[in-house]
Amino acid sequence: MADIDIPPHLIDLESAAWAEQQQGALTFAAADAVQAAYREHAAATGVSRLDLEMAVRQAVRHPEEPAA
């Protein structure tokens, strides 16, 4: 996966959703907000939405592991 520029607001949204998921309290609103932000950023930058989501999740959930 190529290096993807991840804006801070995506990290913030994914971090909040991940925290909710860890507590077993992920809401539809939180999940939908994250997915909408992925779609909007991907469309605006021309990057694959899937690649973007994978990069953000890697950065949030496994920050100590290098990207593949």
N, C-alpha and C positions, 0 to 999 in steps of 0.2 A: 504494500500500500504506500502510495506516495505521501510525502509530507503534506498535511492539510492544515491550513491556518484556521484555528479554532477560536472564534470570538468568545470573550469572557461570559457573555450572557448565556451561551449554550452550556458552558461548564456549570454555571449557577443553576440553570434549569435542570440539567441532568443530575447534579449533586442533590438538589432538593427531592427530585423524584426517587433517586436511589435511596436516600435516607428514609423516605416514606415506605419504600418497598422493603427495606431491611426491617422496619417495624411492623410489617404486615398491614400497612395502612395506606397503600398507594391509591390515590383517587383517580377517577377517570379524568377529571379536570387537569390534574398534574401531568398525567401521561399524554393527554391530548395536547397540552401546551408544549411539551417537549417535541412531540412529533410534528406539530405545526411549525415550530422554530426550525427543525431540521429541514422540512420541505421548503420553507421560505429561503433559508440560507443556501441550500443546494441550488435552488432555481436562480437565485441572484448571482451565484458565483460559478455555476456550471459544473460543480463537483457532484459526484454521485452521492445521492442521499444515503445510500447504504454505507459507502466508504466514510462519509462524514459521521454517521451515527456510530459506526465501529470505532472510529478514532476518538470521539468524545467519550464513549463508554470506557475505552481503554484508559484514557487520561483520568477519568473520575474513579473508576473501580480498581484499577491496577497502576497507580502512578509510578510505582517503583520499578515496574517491568518495562524494558525497552520495547518499542513498537516493532512488529515483525517486518 
